[in-house]
């Protein structure tokens, strides 16, 4: 599908976590069939202080969920768009441009896919994971997801349910700053989880999404483990 400009309606707004993060469900009016590939993004287009502003947000729902897209964003202090979006409510209109981007699943699929993310970097991987299950992909799938606090693990119950339903899916949640008594799981950064749980690089792809420093650390670790650059794909959120 070629990128275009679309008017959407905010169907649902859900507050998530403690770090001012929100999930938005945006619907399209018929007969619009917004087709995209898992991992792509849209630009939110808004008029702010008399200027047209565009900001990219990964689509975090899969393509086979028709008629709408999910987006997830964290309010950033001083962030022009996120603070503007924080004023919007269910029923209001948003303009989007898309679909855009080439951060999509590489074919043919390998035997194992490892998704590594922090914070809202989970968004494109939620789309990809659901898409893989929809096509009955047989590959082993790892979701290595890092956050500061337990409350920040976006879509935790959803991912845990998927792990119960699919034997080839494994979550590794790691929380770097858990409050006392709230967490008995992993606490190290995601690059250490990669090294701990993935024994060798053979027939595997790694996808990384989040801030640049994290991406650089995961890449460095993966290369030290024997992965090649051709096995590593990433999208930066800063």
KEKE-3310 file (N, C-alpha, C; in steps of 0.2 Angstrom, whole numbers, plus 5000, padded with zeros to 4 digits):
npx = (5004:5003:5009:4998:4988:4977:4962:4958:4949:4949:4947:4949:4957:4970:4978:4994:5006:5018:5025:5019:5013:5003:4990:4983:4969:4966:4953:4948:4937:4925:4926:4940:4954:4966:4981:4996:5013:5019:5028:5030:5027:5017:5016:5011:5001:5000:4993:5002:5004:5002:5010:5014:5017:5025:5027:5034:5027:5027:5017:5007:4999:4994:4993:4982:4972:4959:4953:4957:4971:4983:4992:5006:5012:5025:5024:5034:5045:5044:5042:5036:5026:5021:5016:5006:4997:4993:4982:4971:4956:4945:4935:4939:4947:4962:4975:4984:4999:5004:5006:5023:5041:5053:5056:5054:5049:5061:5062:5067:5060:5070:5076:5075:5069:5073:5067:5072:5069:5066:5055:5043:5048:5044:5033:5033:5036:5026:5016:5023:5024:5011:5008:5016:5011:4998:5001:5005:5018:5032:5044:5055:5052:5058:5055:5063:5062:5064:5063:5061:5053:5041:5028:5029:5029:5024:5009:5010:5002:4995:5006:5010:4999:5000:5011:5007:4999:5006:5019:5031:5035:5043:5044:5055:5056:5063:5068:5075:5075:5067:5054:5056:5051:5042:5046:5053:5060:5071:5084:5094:5101:5095:5104:5112:5103:5101:5113:5113:5102:5102:5111:5119:5122:5117:5107:5098:5089:5090:5080:5080:5074:5072:5080:5095:5107:5105:5102:5115:5122:5116:5119:5133:5135:5129:5137:5149:5145:5145:5136:5132:5133:5123:5113:5107:5095:5088:5079:5079:5073:5076)
npy = (4994:5011:5025:5037:5051:5051:5053:5049:5042:5043:5029:5023:5026:5022:5022:5018:5010:5018:5029:5039:5034:5030:5021:5021:5018:5019:5022:5019:5026:5018:5018:5014:5004:5001:4995:4987:4983:4972:4980:4992:5011:5025:5043:5055:5069:5086:5102:5113:5127:5135:5129:5115:5099:5084:5068:5052:5036:5019:5006:4996:4986:4971:4968:4960:4964:4972:4988:4997:5004:5002:5012:5017:5028:5037:5050:5064:5075:5091:5087:5091:5085:5074:5080:5088:5078:5073:5080:5075:5066:5052:5049:5060:5067:5062:5065:5055:5049:5037:5020:5019:5015:5002:4993:4978:4961:4949:4939:4923:4916:4914:4900:4904:4919:4934:4946:4961:4974:4990:4999:5009:5004:4991:4991:4989:4976:4969:4970:4962:4950:4945:4944:4934:4923:4923:4918:4906:4903:4893:4895:4898:4910:4924:4936:4948:4959:4975:4985:4999:4999:4988:4991:4996:4987:4985:4978:4966:4955:4951:4946:4936:4928:4924:4916:4905:4900:4897:4886:4889:4901:4913:4923:4935:4945:4959:4969:4984:4993:4988:4991:4988:4971:4969:4962:4947:4943:4944:4956:4962:4972:4972:4967:4958:4948:4943:4937:4928:4919:4915:4904:4902:4909:4903:4902:4912:4928:4944:4957:4974:4987:5003:5016:5024:5021:5009:5000:5000:4994:4981:4977:4977:4966:4956:4954:4951:4938:4931:4933:4940:4956:4955:4948:4956:4968:4984:4998:5015:5025:5038)
npz = (5000:4996:5004:5012:5016:5030:5039:5056:5069:5087:5095:5107:5122:5133:5148:5153:5163:5174:5169:5161:5149:5135:5127:5111:5101:5085:5073:5056:5044:5034:5016:5019:5018:5027:5024:5029:5033:5046:5058:5052:5052:5056:5053:5064:5061:5064:5068:5076:5086:5074:5065:5054:5060:5061:5067:5070:5074:5079:5072:5083:5082:5073:5055:5052:5060:5056:5051:5060:5069:5082:5093:5103:5115:5124:5135:5134:5142:5138:5125:5109:5101:5109:5121:5115:5110:5122:5126:5119:5117:5118:5103:5097:5082:5073:5062:5051:5043:5031:5026:5033:5032:5033:5042:5044:5045:5040:5026:5019:5034:5049:5059:5072:5080:5088:5098:5104:5116:5124:5134:5125:5114:5111:5103:5088:5088:5095:5085:5075:5082:5084:5071:5066:5073:5067:5055:5057:5060:5062:5068:5082:5095:5103:5116:5122:5134:5141:5156:5167:5179:5187:5184:5172:5162:5147:5140:5147:5152:5141:5133:5141:5140:5127:5127:5134:5125:5114:5111:5105:5109:5120:5134:5141:5153:5160:5174:5178:5189:5201:5213:5231:5235:5224:5213:5207:5196:5182:5182:5176:5162:5145:5135:5142:5145:5132:5130:5140:5138:5124:5116:5105:5088:5077:5063:5066:5069:5075:5081:5086:5096:5101:5112:5106:5114:5120:5109:5103:5113:5113:5100:5101:5110:5104:5092:5098:5103:5091:5081:5065:5056:5047:5052:5061:5065:5067:5074:5078:5092:5095)
capx = (5000:5007:5008:4994:4985:4971:4959:4956:4945:4952:4941:4950:4963:4971:4984:4998:5012:5019:5029:5015:5012:4996:4989:4978:4966:4963:4949:4947:4930:4924:4929:4947:4957:4973:4985:5003:5017:5020:5034:5029:5025:5014:5017:5005:5002:4996:4995:5004:5006:5002:5015:5012:5022:5025:5031:5033:5025:5026:5010:5009:4994:4996:4989:4976:4966:4956:4948:4960:4978:4985:4999:5008:5018:5026:5024:5041:5045:5046:5041:5031:5020:5017:5012:5000:4993:4990:4976:4966:4951:4941:4930:4942:4950:4969:4978:4990:5002:5007:5011:5030:5046:5055:5058:5049:5052:5065:5061:5063:5061:5075:5073:5074:5069:5074:5065:5075:5067:5064:5049:5038:5051:5040:5027:5033:5037:5019:5013:5026:5023:5004:5008:5019:5006:4993:5003:5007:5025:5035:5051:5055:5051:5059:5053:5067:5059:5067:5059:5064:5049:5037:5022:5030:5030:5018:5006:5013:4997:4994:5012:5010:4994:5002:5016:5004:4995:5011:5025:5037:5036:5046:5045:5060:5055:5069:5066:5081:5074:5061:5053:5056:5045:5038:5049:5058:5063:5077:5085:5100:5099:5093:5110:5114:5098:5103:5119:5111:5096:5103:5117:5123:5119:5116:5100:5094:5089:5089:5077:5081:5070:5072:5085:5102:5112:5103:5103:5122:5125:5114:5123:5140:5135:5127:5143:5154:5143:5146:5131:5135:5128:5117:5108:5104:5090:5086:5075:5080:5068:5079)
capy = (5000:5017:5030:5042:5055:5048:5055:5043:5043:5040:5025:5021:5029:5018:5024:5012:5011:5024:5033:5043:5031:5029:5016:5024:5014:5024:5018:5022:5026:5014:5011:5014:4998:5003:4989:4989:4977:4972:4984:4999:5016:5031:5049:5059:5075:5090:5109:5115:5134:5137:5125:5108:5095:5077:5063:5045:5031:5012:5003:4991:4981:4968:4970:4957:4967:4976:4993:5001:5003:5004:5016:5018:5033:5040:5058:5066:5081:5096:5084:5095:5081:5070:5084:5090:5072:5071:5083:5072:5061:5047:5052:5066:5065:5063:5064:5051:5048:5031:5017:5021:5012:4996:4989:4973:4954:4947:4932:4918:4917:4909:4895:4908:4926:4937:4953:4965:4981:4993:5004:5009:5000:4985:4992:4985:4969:4967:4969:4956:4943:4943:4942:4927:4918:4922:4914:4899:4902:4888:4897:4899:4917:4926:4943:4950:4966:4978:4991:5001:4997:4982:4994:4999:4981:4986:4972:4960:4950:4949:4942:4930:4923:4921:4911:4899:4897:4895:4883:4892:4908:4914:4930:4937:4952:4961:4976:4986:4997:4986:4993:4982:4967:4970:4958:4942:4940:4946:4963:4965:4975:4967:4964:4953:4943:4940:4933:4922:4915:4913:4900:4902:4913:4899:4902:4917:4935:4948:4964:4978:4993:5007:5021:5022:5018:5002:4997:5000:4989:4975:4975:4975:4960:4951:4953:4947:4931:4928:4936:4945:4962:4953:4945:4961:4973:4988:5004:5019:5029:5044)
capz = (5000:4995:5009:5010:5022:5032:5045:5060:5075:5093:5097:5114:5125:5139:5152:5154:5167:5178:5165:5157:5143:5133:5121:5107:5096:5080:5068:5049:5041:5028:5014:5019:5020:5028:5024:5030:5035:5053:5059:5049:5057:5053:5056:5066:5058:5068:5068:5083:5086:5067:5061:5053:5064:5060:5072:5068:5079:5076:5073:5087:5081:5067:5049:5051:5064:5051:5052:5065:5071:5089:5094:5110:5115:5131:5136:5134:5145:5133:5119:5106:5099:5114:5125:5111:5110:5129:5127:5115:5120:5114:5099:5093:5076:5072:5055:5051:5036:5031:5031:5031:5035:5031:5048:5044:5045:5034:5023:5023:5041:5051:5064:5079:5080:5095:5098:5110:5116:5130:5134:5120:5108:5111:5099:5082:5090:5096:5078:5072:5085:5082:5063:5065:5075:5063:5049:5060:5059:5066:5071:5089:5095:5110:5117:5128:5135:5147:5158:5174:5184:5185:5181:5165:5157:5142:5137:5150:5152:5134:5131:5145:5138:5121:5129:5136:5120:5109:5114:5102:5111:5126:5136:5146:5156:5165:5177:5181:5196:5204:5220:5235:5235:5218:5207:5208:5190:5180:5184:5172:5156:5140:5132:5147:5144:5126:5131:5145:5135:5117:5117:5099:5083:5071:5060:5071:5068:5081:5080:5091:5095:5107:5111:5103:5118:5121:5103:5102:5118:5111:5094:5103:5113:5098:5088:5102:5103:5085:5076:5060:5055:5042:5056:5066:5062:5072:5073:5084:5094:5096)
cpx = (5004:5005:5003:4992:4978:4968:4956:4952:4948:4946:4942:4957:4964:4978:4987:5004:5012:5023:5025:5015:5005:4996:4983:4976:4963:4959:4949:4940:4930:4924:4936:4949:4964:4977:4992:5006:5018:5027:5034:5027:5020:5017:5011:5006:4997:4998:4996:5007:5007:5007:5013:5018:5020:5029:5029:5032:5024:5019:5011:5003:4996:4991:4982:4970:4964:4952:4951:4968:4979:4992:5000:5014:5019:5027:5031:5041:5048:5045:5035:5025:5017:5013:5006:4995:4990:4984:4970:4962:4948:4935:4933:4945:4958:4971:4984:4992:5006:5004:5018:5035:5047:5058:5053:5052:5055:5063:5066:5065:5066:5072:5071:5074:5069:5072:5068:5072:5066:5059:5045:5042:5048:5035:5028:5033:5030:5015:5016:5025:5016:5004:5011:5014:5000:4994:5005:5014:5028:5041:5050:5056:5053:5058:5057:5065:5061:5063:5063:5060:5044:5031:5023:5030:5023:5015:5008:5008:4995:5000:5012:5005:4996:5007:5013:5001:5000:5017:5031:5038:5038:5047:5051:5059:5060:5067:5072:5081:5068:5060:5053:5050:5040:5040:5054:5061:5069:5078:5091:5097:5098:5099:5113:5109:5099:5108:5117:5106:5098:5110:5122:5119:5117:5108:5095:5094:5087:5086:5078:5077:5070:5077:5092:5107:5111:5104:5111:5125:5123:5118:5130:5140:5134:5133:5148:5152:5144:5141:5135:5130:5122:5112:5104:5101:5088:5082:5076:5074:5070:5084)
cpy = (5006:5022:5035:5046:5053:5052:5049:5046:5040:5036:5023:5024:5025:5020:5018:5013:5017:5030:5037:5040:5029:5025:5020:5019:5019:5020:5023:5021:5022:5019:5010:5008:5000:4997:4991:4982:4978:4975:4991:5004:5021:5037:5052:5066:5080:5097:5111:5122:5137:5134:5118:5104:5088:5073:5056:5040:5024:5010:4997:4986:4977:4969:4966:4959:4973:4982:4998:5000:5005:5007:5017:5023:5035:5047:5060:5073:5086:5093:5088:5091:5077:5074:5087:5084:5071:5075:5080:5067:5057:5051:5058:5063:5067:5061:5060:5050:5041:5026:5018:5016:5005:4991:4983:4966:4952:4940:4929:4918:4912:4904:4899:4915:4929:4944:4956:4972:4983:4998:5003:5006:4993:4985:4989:4978:4966:4965:4963:4950:4941:4941:4935:4922:4917:4918:4907:4898:4897:4890:4899:4907:4919:4934:4945:4958:4969:4984:4993:4999:4992:4985:4996:4993:4982:4979:4965:4954:4947:4944:4936:4925:4920:4916:4905:4896:4894:4892:4886:4899:4909:4921:4930:4944:4954:4968:4978:4990:4995:4989:4987:4978:4966:4965:4953:4939:4943:4954:4966:4968:4970:4964:4958:4947:4940:4935:4927:4917:4912:4910:4901:4906:4909:4900:4906:4924:4938:4955:4968:4985:4997:5013:5019:5019:5010:4998:4996:4994:4982:4972:4973:4968:4954:4949:4949:4940:4928:4929:4940:4951:4960:4950:4949:4966:4978:4995:5009:5024:5036:5047)
cpz = (5000:5001:5007:5017:5024:5039:5049:5066:5081:5096:5105:5116:5132:5142:5154:5158:5171:5175:5160:5150:5141:5127:5117:5102:5091:5074:5061:5047:5035:5022:5014:5022:5021:5029:5025:5032:5042:5054:5056:5054:5053:5056:5058:5064:5061:5067:5075:5082:5079:5063:5060:5056:5062:5064:5070:5075:5076:5077:5077:5087:5074:5061:5049:5056:5060:5054:5057:5066:5078:5088:5101:5110:5123:5131:5138:5137:5140:5126:5115:5105:5105:5119:5122:5111:5117:5130:5123:5119:5115:5110:5095:5087:5076:5064:5055:5043:5036:5026:5028:5034:5032:5036:5049:5044:5039:5032:5019:5030:5044:5056:5071:5077:5087:5094:5105:5110:5123:5129:5128:5113:5107:5105:5092:5083:5092:5090:5075:5075:5084:5075:5062:5068:5070:5057:5051:5059:5064:5070:5079:5090:5102:5110:5123:5129:5142:5149:5165:5180:5182:5182:5174:5160:5152:5140:5140:5150:5146:5131:5135:5143:5131:5122:5131:5130:5114:5112:5111:5104:5118:5128:5141:5148:5161:5167:5181:5188:5199:5211:5225:5236:5230:5213:5209:5202:5188:5181:5180:5165:5150:5136:5136:5146:5137:5127:5136:5142:5128:5117:5111:5093:5077:5069:5064:5068:5074:5078:5086:5090:5102:5106:5109:5107:5119:5115:5102:5107:5116:5105:5096:5106:5108:5094:5092:5103:5097:5080:5071:5059:5051:5046:5061:5063:5068:5070:5079:5085:5096:5091)
residu = (UNK:UNK:UNK:UNK:UNK:UNK:UNK:UNK:UNK:UNK:UNK:UNK:UNK:UNK:UNK:UNK:UNK:UNK:UNK:UNK:UNK:UNK:UNK:UNK:UNK:UNK:UNK:UNK:UNK:UNK:UNK:UNK:UNK:UNK:UNK:UNK:UNK:UNK:UNK:UNK:UNK:UNK:UNK:UNK:UNK:UNK:UNK:UNK:UNK:UNK:UNK:UNK:UNK:UNK:UNK:UNK:UNK:UNK:UNK:UNK:UNK:UNK:UNK:UNK:UNK:UNK:UNK:UNK:UNK:UNK:UNK:UNK:UNK:UNK:UNK:UNK:UNK:UNK:UNK:UNK:UNK:UNK:UNK:UNK:UNK:UNK:UNK:UNK:UNK:UNK:UNK:UNK:UNK:UNK:UNK:UNK:UNK:UNK:UNK:UNK:UNK:UNK:UNK:UNK:UNK:UNK:UNK:UNK:UNK:UNK:UNK:UNK:UNK:UNK:UNK:UNK:UNK:UNK:UNK:UNK:UNK:UNK:UNK:UNK:UNK:UNK:UNK:UNK:UNK:UNK:UNK:UNK:UNK:UNK:UNK:UNK:UNK:UNK:UNK:UNK:UNK:UNK:UNK:UNK:UNK:UNK:UNK:UNK:UNK:UNK:UNK:UNK:UNK:UNK:UNK:UNK:UNK:UNK:UNK:UNK:UNK:UNK:UNK:UNK:UNK:UNK:UNK:UNK:UNK:UNK:UNK:UNK:UNK:UNK:UNK:UNK:UNK:UNK:UNK:UNK:UNK:UNK:UNK:UNK:UNK:UNK:UNK:UNK:UNK:UNK:UNK:UNK:UNK:UNK:UNK:UNK:UNK:UNK:UNK:UNK:UNK:UNK:UNK:UNK:UNK:UNK:UNK:UNK:UNK:UNK:UNK:UNK:UNK:UNK:UNK:UNK:UNK:UNK:UNK:UNK:UNK:UNK:UNK:UNK:UNK:UNK:UNK:UNK:UNK:UNK:UNK:UNK:UNK:UNK:UNK:UNK:UNK:UNK)
# end
